[in-house]
Amino acid sequence: MQHDAVTPYKTADSKKEQVETMFNNIAPRYDFLNSLLSLGIHKGWRKKCVKWLEPYHPQHILDVATGTADFAIECAKLNPTSITGVDISDGMMAVGREKIKRLNLENVIALKNGNAETLDFADNTFDAIVVGFGVRNFQNLEKGLENLRRILKPGGHLVVLEFSYPKNPFIRGFYNFYFSKVTPFIGRIFSNDTRAYTYLNESVKAFPHDDAFVTIMKKTGFQNATFSGLSFGIAAIYTGKK
Ligand SMILES: C[S@@+](CC[C@H](N)C(=O)[O-])C[C@H]1O[C@@H](n2cnc3c(N)ncnc32)[C@H](O)[C@@H]1O
């Protein structure tokens, strides 16, 4: 199935509306489940992305699909002037705002409601844009990426972190079992939403990963687009430049 057609609830609502509802439902348990299901590995992945940006000293950073703001908070280590987090789920951002407050980062990080595909920031606004586990949920992937490129400054960088697909057959077997059985089972128990972690499995499977995503980055105008696998190819960092 085409990845854009993979939706959480399979209702008549748009993918954007379904995704928004789903993340509002799971928001209170999202961080807990993230840590439980990934055994904390996801933190190291975001750290790696932020380290990749370090040599470029970005001053104005946008975290798209910020959710509970973990990526935005990690970006604060780069000592930028500003970090803006945008997301379509107010529930996720409410959890993020609490964390930002606790960490005294309110003067650096601001969160606001916004859809990646229709963000209305001026052209050439940001030095760097990061997206963690967000592009998979876009209703129209190419439209989203084109819009991100528009608001990136010339020479600015895009860093996308997303689930991928391990190449090693043993790890792939475990990965398939984990995503199709373990994750939906635990997700159903803890998350307040019976579909969310089954959608996770379906959307990861349908997502154009590795070279296929790099091809879409190039098509939407990013230069030097490339990827690097993380943790045996479970996830990947995609980078590109405007
Ligand atoms: C899996 S969470 C990732 C949150 C965070 N980036 C992280 O690394 O943990 C995906 C987030 O993407 C948001 N999202 C999905 N589609 C979006 C869109 N078109 N524009 C902005 N945010 C979107 C969801 O609301 C959700 O908070």
The ligand as a Tripos MOL2 file, in Angstrom:
@<TRIPOS>MOLECULE
LIG
   27    29     1     0     0
SMALL
NO_CHARGES

@<TRIPOS>ATOM
      1 C1          6.0170    9.6530   16.7260 C.3       1 LIG1
      2 S1          5.7270   11.3090   17.2000 S.3       1 LIG1
      3 C2          7.3620   11.9620   17.2430 C.3       1 LIG1
      4 C3          7.5390   13.0640   18.2330 C.3       1 LIG1
      5 C4          8.9720   13.5730   18.4030 C.3       1 LIG1
      6 N1          9.4720   14.1890   17.2010 N.3       1 LIG1
      7 C5          9.9200   12.4810   18.8550 C.2       1 LIG1
      8 O1         11.0260   12.3790   18.2790 O.co2     1 LIG1
      9 O2          9.5900   11.7630   19.8070 O.co2     1 LIG1
     10 C6          5.1000   11.9860   15.7080 C.3       1 LIG1
     11 C7          4.5380   13.3930   15.8310 C.3       1 LIG1
     12 O3          4.3030   13.9010   14.5240 O.3       1 LIG1
     13 C8          3.1880   14.7620   14.5810 C.3       1 LIG1
     14 N2          2.7390   14.9900   13.2080 N.ar      1 LIG1
     15 C9          2.2310   14.0830   12.3550 C.ar      1 LIG1
     16 N3          1.9590   14.6270   11.1580 N.ar      1 LIG1
     17 C10         2.3190   15.9430   11.2560 C.ar      1 LIG1
     18 C11         2.2840   17.0370   10.3640 C.ar      1 LIG1
     19 N4          1.8030   16.9200    9.1320 N.pl3     1 LIG1
     20 N5          2.7650   18.2330   10.7730 N.ar      1 LIG1
     21 C12         3.2290   18.3820   12.0460 C.ar      1 LIG1
     22 N6          3.2770   17.3770   12.9430 N.ar      1 LIG1
     23 C13         2.8220   16.1750   12.5580 C.ar      1 LIG1
     24 C14         2.2470   14.0060   15.4840 C.3       1 LIG1
     25 O4          1.2180   14.7960   16.0060 O.3       1 LIG1
     26 C15         3.2070   13.4660   16.5580 C.3       1 LIG1
     27 O5          3.3060   14.3310   17.6570 O.3       1 LIG1
@<TRIPOS>BOND
     1     1     2 1
     2     2     3 1
     3     2    10 1
     4     3     4 1
     5     4     5 1
     6     5     6 1
     7     5     7 1
     8     7     8 2
     9     7     9 1
    10    10    11 1
    11    11    12 1
    12    11    26 1
    13    12    13 1
    14    13    14 1
    15    13    24 1
    16    14    15 ar
    17    14    23 ar
    18    15    16 ar
    19    16    17 ar
    20    17    18 ar
    21    17    23 ar
    22    18    19 1
    23    18    20 ar
    24    20    21 ar
    25    21    22 ar
    26    22    23 ar
    27    24    25 1
    28    24    26 1
    29    26    27 1
@<TRIPOS>SUBSTRUCTURE
     1 LIG1         1 GROUP 0 **** ****
